[in-house]
Amino acid sequence: MPMQPWFTDAKLGIFIHWGIYAVDGVQESWSFYDDIVPHDQYMSQLERFTGAEYDPKAWADLFARAGARYAVLTSRHHDGVALWDTRYGDLNLGRDYIGPYAEALREKGLKVGLYYSHSDWNHPDYASTRKPGRPPELEDNRYSEVAAEDEDLDAWERFLAYRDGQIRELASRYRPDLMWFDGEWDRSEEQWRIPELAALIRSEVPDVVFNARMLSEGDYATPEQGAPVVPPEGPWELCLTLNDSWGHQHHDHNHKSVDQLIRYFTETIGGGGNLLLSVGPREDGTIPREHVERLEGLGDWIARHAEAVYGTERGLPAGHHYGPSTLSKDRRTLYLILFDAPRAEINVRGLLGSVRRVTVLASGTELAHRITGGLHETPGVLWIEPPTGADLDPHATVLAVEFDGELELYRGAGRF
């Protein structure tokens, strides 16, 4: 199916990792899988999770202020604990946290995303089979698989029926715009029955968007934590933590600065992607102040430069400009992002066609520009007067380069 246009236009999403792991501030699911925390201790958080201050409208307000156009909530991580009152399986928090979240987002005009893990390391029928060809270093974790002689295909069928029941609840009750799957590495596409799972969801939500962890049914690439040097072709999304943790970990104070977040964001959208930025609410549902401040700082910058963000496409490939850029959909305005105060004229290479004018986007100040060099089909270099003083943004300055026609790029090597 064609990609839904809202997704590529959204640019920023908020990833919400919220679950029982926030009680003790341990790593979500992996902490018991890797025997860092005893399983009983990890699961004891279920009784201590309160959600006492959960205010999804406050979440939605914050996400809107951040400039996000969608959010993705962990409806069920690998630990199998559901954030809604599911009729399938034994692990949930005793109330529906997803319904109010979906309603609050839609009231603010935000698209609703739900994360769901294919794997469930707590389900009694999950560790009943093996992935064909699994590399030796991943074999034999007792939470994810059994020895070959102990495989139980009937148990695996029961697990898939449980999974399908939960997925049908999520799709029919909340009608998510996006479903963000994870845990796909634990089994093969055939074992997961990916086409059948996709058909089940689309029977309820025909226009749903899937990330790449729906394997053959995925709509977009999903790089995680590492910003790609060469942007993927087609639609993509970088998922990134605000500090070093997905969920709330009390000891993790290594927060990225607003400057760093703006760099991640502009480099991502300049490469044609979305940034999915993770926040980890505390177990009571409140979002830490450090996360709020950074989201608001990013949102302030986006608000000042919205024209260069929304309704744009990937900008110049590397080598034309020292920094990211975006391009208006009519290809008549190029937005150059400058992270540092320029010491001299800004230069842009390989632009075919004539430049009508150059302005500082936030202030409207017009900047002088000129072209030097060029031979036959090889264009000259565009030089732009450096902005100064109040025209410099404290985080990143954006210049709007307007063309007389549509932008065309020269990608050759020049005349020899």
C-alpha positions as CSV (number, residue, x, y, z in Angstrom):
1,M,0.0,0.0,0.0
2,P,1.2,3.6,-0.6
3,M,2.7,5.4,2.4
4,Q,0.2,7.6,4.1
5,P,1.2,11.3,3.4
6,W,0.6,12.3,7.1
7,F,3.6,10.2,8.1
8,T,6.2,11.8,5.8
9,D,4.8,15.2,6.6
10,A,4.9,14.7,10.4
11,K,8.6,15.1,10.9
12,L,8.5,14.6,14.7
13,G,6.9,11.9,16.8
14,I,7.2,11.2,20.5
15,F,8.0,7.6,21.7
16,I,6.6,6.8,25.1
17,H,8.2,3.9,27.0
18,W,5.9,3.4,30.0
19,G,5.5,0.3,32.0
20,I,6.2,-1.5,35.2
21,Y,10.0,-1.1,34.7
22,A,9.6,2.5,35.7
23,V,8.9,1.5,39.3
24,D,12.5,0.5,40.1
25,G,14.0,2.3,37.1
26,V,15.3,-0.8,35.5
27,Q,15.8,-1.6,31.8
28,E,12.5,-2.6,30.2
29,S,12.2,-6.4,29.8
30,W,15.9,-7.0,29.0
31,S,16.9,-6.7,32.6
32,F,15.2,-10.0,33.5
33,Y,16.0,-11.6,30.1
34,D,19.7,-11.0,30.6
35,D,19.6,-11.9,34.3
36,I,20.5,-8.4,35.5
37,V,17.5,-8.3,37.7
38,P,15.9,-11.5,39.1
39,H,12.6,-12.3,37.3
40,D,10.6,-12.3,40.6
41,Q,12.0,-8.9,41.5
42,Y,11.2,-7.5,38.1
43,M,7.6,-8.8,38.1
44,S,7.1,-7.5,41.7
45,Q,6.9,-4.0,40.1
46,L,3.5,-5.0,38.7
47,E,2.0,-4.6,42.2
48,R,3.8,-1.4,42.9
49,F,2.9,0.4,39.7
50,T,0.3,3.1,40.4
51,G,-0.2,5.4,37.4
52,A,-1.5,7.8,40.1
53,E,-0.8,11.0,38.3
54,Y,-1.4,9.8,34.8
55,D,-2.7,12.8,32.7
56,P,-2.8,12.0,29.0
57,K,-4.1,15.5,28.2
58,A,-1.0,17.0,29.8
59,W,1.1,14.5,27.7
60,A,-0.7,15.6,24.5
61,D,-0.3,19.3,25.3
62,L,3.4,18.8,25.8
63,F,3.8,16.8,22.6
64,A,2.0,19.4,20.6
65,R,4.2,22.1,22.2
66,A,7.2,20.1,21.1
67,G,6.1,20.3,17.5
68,A,5.2,16.6,17.3
69,R,2.5,15.4,14.9
70,Y,2.2,11.8,16.4
71,A,3.1,9.7,19.4
72,V,3.8,6.0,19.9
73,L,3.0,4.4,23.3
74,T,4.3,1.0,24.4
75,S,1.0,-0.9,24.6
76,R,2.9,-4.1,25.5
77,H,6.7,-4.6,25.7
78,H,8.6,-7.9,25.6
79,D,7.7,-8.4,29.3
80,G,4.1,-9.1,28.2
81,V,2.5,-6.5,30.5
82,A,-0.4,-4.8,28.7
83,L,-1.3,-1.2,29.2
84,W,-5.0,-1.9,28.6
85,D,-7.6,-4.2,30.2
86,T,-7.0,-7.0,27.7
87,R,-9.1,-10.2,27.9
88,Y,-6.1,-12.2,26.6
89,G,-3.3,-13.3,28.8
90,D,-2.8,-12.7,32.5
91,L,-0.6,-9.7,32.6
92,N,-2.1,-6.2,32.6
93,L,-2.2,-3.2,34.8
94,G,-5.9,-3.5,35.8
95,R,-7.1,-0.5,33.8
96,D,-7.1,1.0,30.4
97,Y,-4.4,3.5,29.9
98,I,-4.5,3.5,26.1
99,G,-8.1,4.7,25.5
100,P,-7.5,8.1,27.3
101,Y,-4.1,8.4,25.6
102,A,-5.7,8.0,22.1
103,E,-8.5,10.3,22.9
104,A,-6.2,13.0,24.2
105,L,-3.9,12.8,21.2
106,R,-6.8,13.1,18.8
107,E,-8.2,16.1,20.6
108,K,-4.9,17.9,19.9
109,G,-4.9,16.7,16.2
110,L,-2.0,14.2,16.8
111,K,-1.9,10.8,15.1
112,V,-2.1,7.8,17.4
113,G,0.7,5.2,17.4
114,L,0.9,2.0,19.4
115,Y,4.1,0.0,20.0
116,Y,3.6,-3.8,20.3
117,S,6.2,-6.4,20.8
118,H,5.9,-9.5,18.7
119,S,7.8,-11.4,21.4
120,D,6.4,-12.0,24.9
121,W,9.0,-13.4,27.3
122,N,6.5,-14.0,30.0
123,H,3.8,-15.9,28.2
124,P,3.7,-19.6,29.1
125,D,3.4,-20.6,25.5
126,Y,6.0,-18.3,24.0
127,A,9.2,-20.2,24.6
128,S,7.8,-23.2,22.8
129,T,9.7,-23.2,19.5
130,R,12.9,-21.9,17.9
131,K,13.8,-19.5,15.1
132,P,15.3,-21.5,12.2
133,G,19.0,-20.5,11.6
134,R,19.3,-18.5,14.8
135,P,23.0,-17.7,15.3
136,P,24.6,-19.6,18.2
137,E,25.2,-16.4,20.4
138,L,21.4,-15.9,20.5
139,E,20.4,-19.4,21.3
140,D,18.9,-20.9,24.4
141,N,17.6,-18.1,26.4
142,R,14.9,-19.7,28.5
143,Y,12.5,-16.8,28.1
144,S,12.5,-17.0,24.3
145,E,13.0,-20.5,23.2
146,V,13.4,-24.2,24.1
147,A,15.8,-27.0,23.1
148,A,15.0,-28.5,19.7
149,E,13.7,-31.7,21.2
150,D,11.2,-29.8,23.4
151,E,9.5,-27.8,20.7
152,D,5.7,-27.7,21.1
153,L,3.9,-26.4,18.0
154,D,0.5,-26.6,19.7
155,A,1.8,-24.2,22.3
156,W,3.0,-21.9,19.6
157,E,-0.5,-21.9,18.0
158,R,-1.9,-20.9,21.4
159,F,0.5,-18.1,21.6
160,L,-0.4,-16.8,18.2
161,A,-4.1,-17.0,19.1
162,Y,-3.3,-14.9,22.2
163,R,-1.3,-12.4,20.2
164,D,-4.1,-12.1,17.5
165,G,-6.7,-11.6,20.3
166,Q,-4.7,-8.7,21.7
167,I,-4.0,-7.2,18.3
168,R,-7.6,-7.3,17.4
169,E,-8.5,-5.5,20.6
170,L,-5.9,-2.8,19.9
171,A,-7.0,-2.3,16.3
172,S,-10.8,-2.4,16.9
173,R,-10.9,-0.3,20.1
174,Y,-8.3,2.4,19.4
175,R,-8.0,2.4,15.6
176,P,-4.3,3.4,15.7
177,D,-2.9,5.4,12.8
178,L,0.4,3.6,13.2
179,M,1.5,0.3,14.7
180,W,5.2,0.2,15.7
181,F,6.3,-3.4,16.1
182,D,9.4,-4.7,17.8
183,G,10.9,-8.1,18.8
184,E,10.8,-9.4,15.3
185,W,14.2,-11.0,15.5
186,D,13.0,-13.7,17.8
187,R,11.2,-15.7,15.1
188,S,10.9,-15.8,11.3
189,E,8.4,-14.1,9.2
190,E,6.7,-17.4,8.6
191,Q,6.5,-18.2,12.3
192,W,5.0,-14.8,13.0
193,R,2.6,-15.2,10.1
194,I,3.2,-11.6,9.2
195,P,0.9,-11.3,6.2
196,E,-2.0,-12.7,8.2
197,L,-1.2,-10.4,11.1
198,A,-1.2,-7.4,8.7
199,A,-4.5,-8.4,7.2
200,L,-6.0,-8.7,10.6
201,I,-5.0,-5.2,11.5
202,R,-6.0,-3.7,8.1
203,S,-9.4,-5.3,8.4
204,E,-10.0,-2.9,11.3
205,V,-7.8,0.0,10.2
206,P,-7.2,-0.1,6.4
207,D,-4.9,2.9,6.3
208,V,-2.6,1.9,9.2
209,V,1.1,2.5,8.9
210,F,3.6,-0.2,9.9
211,N,7.3,0.2,10.7
212,A,9.9,-2.1,9.2
213,R,9.7,-4.6,12.1
214,M,6.6,-5.9,10.4
215,L,9.1,-7.3,7.9
216,S,7.6,-7.7,4.4
217,E,4.6,-5.6,5.4
218,G,6.6,-2.7,6.8
219,D,6.1,0.8,5.3
220,Y,9.3,2.5,6.4
221,A,12.8,1.9,7.7
222,T,13.4,2.1,11.4
223,P,17.1,3.0,12.4
224,E,17.5,3.0,16.1
225,Q,19.7,5.3,18.2
226,G,22.4,5.6,15.5
227,A,21.8,8.5,13.1
228,P,22.4,7.2,9.6
229,V,25.3,8.8,7.7
230,V,23.7,7.9,4.4
231,P,19.9,8.4,4.7
232,P,17.8,5.4,3.7
233,E,15.9,5.6,0.4
234,G,12.2,6.1,0.9
235,P,10.4,6.9,4.1
236,W,12.2,6.3,7.4
237,E,12.3,7.2,11.1
238,L,15.1,7.5,13.6
239,C,14.1,6.4,17.1
240,L,16.2,8.1,19.7
241,T,16.3,8.4,23.5
242,L,16.5,11.8,25.3
243,N,19.1,10.4,27.6
244,D,20.6,6.9,27.4
245,S,17.4,5.0,28.4
246,W,14.1,4.3,26.7
247,G,12.0,4.0,29.9
248,H,12.5,6.0,33.1
249,Q,15.7,5.1,34.9
250,H,16.3,7.3,38.0
251,H,20.1,7.2,37.7
252,D,20.3,8.2,34.0
253,H,21.1,12.0,33.9
254,N,22.9,11.9,30.6
255,H,20.4,14.0,28.8
256,K,21.0,15.3,25.3
257,S,21.0,19.1,25.1
258,V,18.4,21.2,23.1
259,D,21.3,22.0,20.7
260,Q,22.0,18.3,20.2
261,L,18.3,17.5,19.7
262,I,18.0,20.2,17.1
263,R,21.0,18.8,15.2
264,Y,19.5,15.3,15.3
265,F,16.2,16.6,14.2
266,T,17.3,18.8,11.3
267,E,19.8,16.2,10.1
268,T,17.0,13.6,10.1
269,I,14.4,15.6,8.3
270,G,17.1,16.9,5.9
271,G,17.6,13.3,5.0
272,G,13.9,12.7,4.4
273,G,13.2,11.0,7.7
274,N,11.1,11.6,10.9
275,L,12.6,11.8,14.4
276,L,10.8,9.6,17.0
277,L,12.1,11.0,20.3
278,S,11.6,8.8,23.4
279,V,10.4,10.0,26.8
280,G,10.2,7.8,29.8
281,P,7.4,8.8,32.3
282,R,7.8,7.8,35.9
283,E,5.6,5.0,37.2
284,D,3.0,7.5,38.4
285,G,2.7,8.9,34.8
286,T,4.5,12.2,35.2
287,I,7.2,13.1,32.7
288,P,10.5,14.2,34.3
289,R,11.3,18.0,34.2
290,E,14.5,17.4,32.2
291,H,12.4,15.8,29.4
292,V,9.8,18.5,29.5
293,E,12.4,21.3,29.2
294,R,14.1,19.6,26.2
295,L,10.9,18.9,24.4
296,E,9.8,22.5,24.9
297,G,13.2,23.8,23.7
298,L,12.9,21.8,20.6
299,G,9.4,22.9,20.1
300,D,10.3,26.6,20.4
301,W,12.9,26.2,17.7
302,I,10.5,24.3,15.4
303,A,7.8,27.0,15.9
304,R,10.2,29.7,14.8
305,H,11.2,27.7,11.7
306,A,8.0,25.8,10.9
307,E,8.1,26.7,7.2
308,A,11.5,24.8,6.9
309,V,10.1,21.8,8.7
310,Y,6.5,20.9,7.8
311,G,5.6,20.4,4.2
312,T,9.2,19.9,3.1
313,E,11.2,17.1,1.5
314,R,14.7,15.8,2.0
315,G,17.2,18.5,1.1
316,L,20.6,18.6,-0.6
317,P,22.8,15.5,-0.6
318,A,26.1,15.8,1.3
319,G,28.7,17.9,-0.5
320,H,26.5,20.8,-1.6
321,H,26.2,22.6,1.8
322,Y,28.0,22.2,5.1
323,G,24.9,21.3,7.2
324,P,21.5,19.9,6.7
325,S,18.8,21.4,4.4
326,T,15.2,20.9,3.5
327,L,13.3,21.6,0.3
328,S,9.8,22.9,-0.2
329,K,7.4,20.5,-1.9
330,D,7.2,22.8,-5.0
331,R,11.1,22.7,-5.1
332,R,11.3,26.4,-5.3
333,T,12.7,27.2,-1.8
334,L,15.7,25.6,-0.2
335,Y,16.2,25.9,3.5
336,L,19.8,25.9,4.8
337,I,20.4,25.1,8.4
338,L,23.5,26.8,10.0
339,F,24.5,25.4,13.4
340,D,27.4,27.8,13.9
341,A,27.7,31.6,13.5
342,P,29.4,31.9,10.1
343,R,32.8,33.6,10.0
344,A,32.5,34.3,6.3
345,E,30.2,34.0,3.4
346,I,28.1,30.8,3.2
347,N,28.7,28.8,0.0
348,V,26.5,26.3,-1.7
349,R,27.6,24.2,-4.7
350,G,25.9,22.6,-7.6
351,L,22.7,24.7,-7.9
352,L,21.3,25.0,-11.4
353,G,19.0,27.8,-12.1
354,S,18.9,31.4,-10.8
355,V,18.4,32.4,-7.1
356,R,15.7,35.1,-6.7
357,R,16.5,36.0,-3.1
358,V,17.9,34.8,0.2
359,T,16.4,35.6,3.6
360,V,16.9,34.7,7.2
361,L,13.7,32.7,7.8
362,A,12.9,33.8,11.3
363,S,13.4,37.5,10.8
364,G,12.8,38.0,7.1
365,T,16.1,39.9,6.7
366,E,17.3,39.7,3.1
367,L,20.9,38.7,2.6
368,A,23.1,39.7,-0.4
369,H,24.2,36.8,-2.6
370,R,26.4,36.3,-5.7
371,I,27.8,33.5,-7.8
372,T,31.4,33.0,-8.8
373,G,32.8,30.6,-11.4
374,G,31.0,28.0,-13.5
375,L,31.8,26.6,-16.9
376,H,29.4,25.3,-19.6
377,E,27.0,22.9,-17.7
378,T,29.0,23.2,-14.5
379,P,27.3,25.8,-12.2
380,G,29.3,28.3,-10.2
381,V,29.3,28.6,-6.4
382,L,26.5,30.5,-4.6
383,W,28.0,32.8,-1.9
384,I,25.6,34.3,0.7
385,E,26.3,37.2,3.0
386,P,26.6,35.9,6.6
387,P,23.8,36.8,9.0
388,T,24.8,38.6,12.1
389,G,23.5,39.9,15.5
390,A,19.8,39.4,16.1
391,D,19.4,37.4,12.9
392,L,21.4,34.5,14.4
393,D,19.3,32.0,16.2
394,P,20.8,30.8,19.5
395,H,20.5,27.2,18.4
396,A,20.5,27.0,14.6
397,T,19.8,29.7,12.0
398,V,17.8,28.9,8.9
399,L,18.2,30.6,5.5
400,A,15.5,30.5,2.8
401,V,17.0,30.4,-0.7
402,E,14.2,31.1,-3.2
403,F,14.6,30.2,-6.9
404,D,13.0,31.6,-10.0
405,G,12.0,28.0,-10.9
406,E,12.3,24.5,-9.5
407,L,15.6,23.6,-8.0
408,E,17.8,21.4,-10.1
409,L,21.1,20.0,-8.9
410,Y,24.4,19.4,-10.8
411,R,25.9,16.1,-9.6
412,G,28.7,15.8,-12.2
413,A,32.5,16.0,-11.8
414,G,33.1,19.1,-13.9
415,R,34.8,19.5,-17.3
416,F,38.2,17.8,-17.6
